[in-house]
Amino acid sequence: MRTVRRMIHADVLASVGFVTLAFLALFFFFDFVDELRSVNAAGGYPLKYAVLVVLLESPARLYDLLPITVLIGTIFVMARMAQSSEFTILRTSGLGPWRALRVLVTLGLLFVLLTFAVGDYLAPAADRASQLLRSRYLGQVTVGQTGAWLKERRAGDSYAVNVGSLLPDGSMRGIRIIEFDDQGRMAATIQADSGQFEKDGSWLLAGVSTTELETAHDVPLATSTKAPHILRTSAATLDWPSTITPEMVSVALLQPERMPTWDLFQYIRHLEANGQSSQRYQIQFWKKVFYPLSCLVMVVLALPFAYLHFRAGGISTYVFIGVMTGISFFLLNNLFGHFGNLQNWRPWLAAAAPGIIYSLLSLAAFGWLVLRR
């Protein structure tokens, strides 16, 4: 049994590796062609940095492609073994359906760990390096014209924080902070040209201009007959205490699907503590949790192909079915994420629905083709 397991694992690993490299090479070409418009243009970067940017985006591509390539590679191995009668010989030698399933599940768990490691460690680090390299040559990292808005509550007061952009060294530009008192009235505004994250969690602001509104706190602003007293001050630097971390600013400015699972969880807690909607980020968090498990579903879905009877040349048809099944899973995964956000579905259900659907399909195929036939 150990020899059979090693043979199947080696064949599947080689096939999945080849398919993964082929897909990565294809997407590398497309991304590189798209990146050429920034090469040697006004404010662009040299050709070698364009290659480096595309290479740094490859781990994110790998994370997206792994369930698809696992399905295609495993289907190819199972179909080839069925066509050459290798699997028939293994069955007559004692490889029953449940043993075969156990062999593939063990391999699927390895792919689950690999997908999690790539998505939670390698891809976020590479994407952050890619964004900083882009910003070094193409400008600041920002979202739209207004930057990113965050909210914070502290000691009865609340703050609306706007960060215009991030620079390659991790510093911030174009910072605006609006302070509200416990009655929801605007109490002060702070504008800073730049800011740095300090080790104690505070922000060190530079080029600071502060505007304070002084009113009678026991009188509502709408009924007050007294105009608020405005006090304007300026300072070269200001130490502003905050619980907003660099990871939270990165999530707000960059793509949440490229962030580690723990950073997303911390950001969701921050949004909920400040009364903000976290539906989009909760869906993305649960997708990060369930997505690696899809590799396990894919290897189970590929097992029934070993029990089919092939004619000459028929293996290409089933490999094509594997390609289309993998693409449909990828599209369905994105579709359920958007629908869940629009229809306000339960985040875990919107993230797990594609995996549940394909798990039922794999179990149905296993029961019909393997156990019954």
Summary of the structure (lengths in Angstrom):
residues: 373
radius of gyration: 27.0
end to end distance: 23.4
largest distance: 94.2
contacts: 1159
relative contact order: 0.12
helix: 62%
strand: 17%
